[in-house]
């Protein structure tokens, strides 16, 4: 068959509608022929398996077994790689959890130290304030005593 190009028809008169029915028909026939050949190639092995001689039948069975073995090996490889990836992932997750737990423990200890230091500083401040108040009270009592000794009647200086 000659090569056909529906966009450039053969030397024929151009019609008003530019129909290329015969060329399209030839292209369609080629497509159908290709489909028939592919179908025939695909199904020839089954014909051998059913109606061929014993050697051909055995070859087809052997090919089927080999295909199944390859599929099983591929599946086993995929499962093993999937399993190793899962174990690596779980290992990373376990390590990350362990690191997070250690970090949380360190943070808790640091917070506890900070709060103890804060408590101790507050105690010191309260003790200092109490001592200052005691000292002020003592000095006020001493002043009042001195004033009482100097002027016993109007020691608060409220009477004029």
Secondary structure as GFF3:
##gff-version 3
##sequence-region A 1 160
A	DSSP	alpha_helix	21	51	.	.	.	ID=ss1
A	DSSP	alpha_helix	54	150	.	.	.	ID=ss2
###
